[in-house]
């Protein structure tokens, strides 16, 4: 009886997965295609969503925008090492 019950559960899970995959596969494919389109659009700059277009309209052409200010407390290291001159050997 236990073997028959196990086989029926396995078949039920298999067919349930098959039916659910038919229902949700188009949604999953649409989601993946949308994400890929956004990624390619950002990479190549050809396609922009409306939010990006509104941000660019606020900035004037040729205007310099600094997104992140550098840290003021940077100090240079004077003990970097020794410079070694070299010659190329042919």
TILUMPA-773434 format. One record per residue (C-alpha): x, y, z; residue in three letters. Coordinates in steps of 0.02 Angstrom, whole numbers, plus 50000, padded with zeros to 5 digits. Layout:
BEGIN
XYZAla
...
This chain:
BEGIN
500005000050000Unk
501445011950039Unk
502265009349869Unk
500635012949777Unk
500365028749881Unk
502145034749844Unk
501925031849657Unk
500265041349657Unk
501055055949751Unk
502505056549627Unk
501295056249479Unk
500195069649560Unk
501705081049587Unk
502325077849409Unk
500665081949326Unk
500355096549444Unk
502055103949398Unk
501675101149214Unk
500015110349224Unk
500705124649329Unk
502195126749213Unk
501005128849066Unk
500085142349161Unk
501575152049229Unk
502855149549090Unk
502195164048982Unk
502265175749132Unk
504025170249174Unk
504605172348993Unk
503825189748985Unk
504685194749147Unk
506385188449088Unk
506185197048918Unk
505745213449002Unk
507265212649116Unk
508405208348969Unk
507685222948869Unk
508035234949013Unk
509805228349033Unk
510205230048848Unk
509405247248845Unk
510505253148986Unk
512045245348910Unk
511855252848737Unk
510895268648780Unk
509665266448636Unk
508095262848736Unk
507655273048889Unk
506145271448999Unk
505105287149035Unk
505885289749208Unk
507625291249133Unk
506995303348999Unk
506245314749132Unk
507885315149228Unk
508865319749073Unk
507645333749030Unk
507985341949199Unk
509835343449156Unk
510385355749025Unk
511495350048883Unk
513335352248923Unk
513015354049109Unk
514225344949224Unk
513425334549361Unk
514405327249507Unk
513495312549586Unk
514755308749723Unk
515935320849806Unk
517695314149843Unk
518295312250022Unk
519245327350086Unk
520385318050207Unk
521425308650078Unk
523295309550104Unk
524625303749984Unk
525875290450036Unk
527655296950017Unk
528445279950050Unk
527845271649891Unk
529425262749844Unk
530965264349737Unk
530905268349551Unk
531865255849446Unk
532365260649270Unk
532365246549145Unk
532875243348966Unk
532005232048841Unk
533015216948784Unk
532785211948603Unk
